[in-house]
Amino acid sequence: MSSFFLPVALSFLARYVLATPVPIVTGTNLPSNIAQLAGGGLPNQPGSPRVSQSGLGNFQLANFLENLESAFFQEGLINYTQWGTGGQTNGVSNMAVVSRIAAQEEVHVASIVGLLHANGAQDVAPCEYNFPTTDEKSFLALGNIITTVGIGALIALSDGLSTTDPSIEATVASIIPVESRHDAFFRLTANEIPNPTTFETKISAIWAYNLALDFIVGGSCTNLPSSITSLPVFPDLGIVGYGAPSFATPNAPGKLIFKVGQPTMLPQGWNSGPLYMAWVNQNNVPAYTPVTVDGDELHADVQPGMFGIAFAALTNQNTATNVDDLTNSIVAGPLPLPFS
Ligand SMILES: *[C@@H]1O[C@H](CO)[C@@H](O)[C@H](O)[C@H]1NC(C)=O
């Protein structure tokens, strides 16, 4: 588990690392050869679906998240000019795969921008981003985290649309396996099996937003729509180390020591009652392990039996039975944790 934990530690540091922002190609100026680069361009169906007001708000958040993914891969692609052509995975050039991923993300952004405009809604401009990647390896590892967060958010988007705009659900569903192929590739580059779980883990739009903020330069987003600015922001949760499980059982993966990134953001009385670490993985009911506070350290056992990427969040209740109910009852987090 230890080496695979690296990106988590890195994502916690993201806010504190300075990087030079690169110009980002937005939906309105797609390269003319994009269909060739991406393996297909914008859908050519005539007209554009009508989307409800709440559906549009959800697509604005999707725009916000896809902007980040698109920037990450475009910046990585530029970095390949410094990293050389990079490594190979199963005889395929990593750079060739990343180049196609970058183009596909650009088309996703352009499709969402097109849908918003066709419905008279404001698109979401890219922000400036800080990614804590220093080389190809850390770039591909963070690609795994960012892509998994994106997939979890797309499942949430589909879920919302199934009530408000079922006619467009299939289009969103057609993006999810594309992202999953990207993710399978990232896992292979780390010598991890590409198919770790039976079900993907849905997260909430609010959690996806909070995770994206880790990579955004403070104050760099301009003119965000209220569907985004109204979302709650929680302090970051990071990992500072490992310990033995407090109850050693054969399948207990151990104890983790957490820290809150911005303690001043914690609400009054946050630790006046029992605290729990909530663990969200696949389609399971969130699991809770008790948290003990030691100075500014939070000690909690890892819930056994989790695969792929699980999401941990600090909370003061242990009764929420799904990620939507859990979303607003957290004190800090969420934090993505990769398991084999
Ligand atoms: C690109 O390289 C720069 C300089 O090393 C680094 O700061 C940045 O995080 C890298 N970005 C990505 C996405 O790899």
The ligand as a Tripos MOL2 file, in Angstrom:
@<TRIPOS>MOLECULE
LIG
   14    14     1     0     0
SMALL
NO_CHARGES

@<TRIPOS>ATOM
      1 C1          4.4830   20.1830  -15.5150 C.3       1 LIG1
      2 O1          5.8160   20.4840  -15.1630 O.3       1 LIG1
      3 C2          5.9390   21.5700  -14.2280 C.3       1 LIG1
      4 C3          7.4170   21.8380  -14.0610 C.3       1 LIG1
      5 O2          8.0760   20.6880  -13.6220 O.3       1 LIG1
      6 C4          5.2560   21.1720  -12.9380 C.3       1 LIG1
      7 O3          5.3380   22.2140  -12.0210 O.3       1 LIG1
      8 C5          3.8000   20.8670  -13.2390 C.3       1 LIG1
      9 O4          3.1470   20.4210  -12.0400 O.3       1 LIG1
     10 C6          3.7010   19.7740  -14.2880 C.3       1 LIG1
     11 N1          2.2750   19.5660  -14.5980 N.am      1 LIG1
     12 C7          1.7790   18.3760  -14.8900 C.2       1 LIG1
     13 C8          0.3120   18.2970  -15.0900 C.3       1 LIG1
     14 O5          2.4580   17.3810  -14.9780 O.2       1 LIG1
@<TRIPOS>BOND
     1     1     2 1
     2     1    10 1
     3     2     3 1
     4     3     4 1
     5     3     6 1
     6     4     5 1
     7     6     7 1
     8     6     8 1
     9     8     9 1
    10     8    10 1
    11    10    11 1
    12    11    12 1
    13    12    13 1
    14    12    14 2
@<TRIPOS>SUBSTRUCTURE
     1 LIG1         1 GROUP 0 **** ****
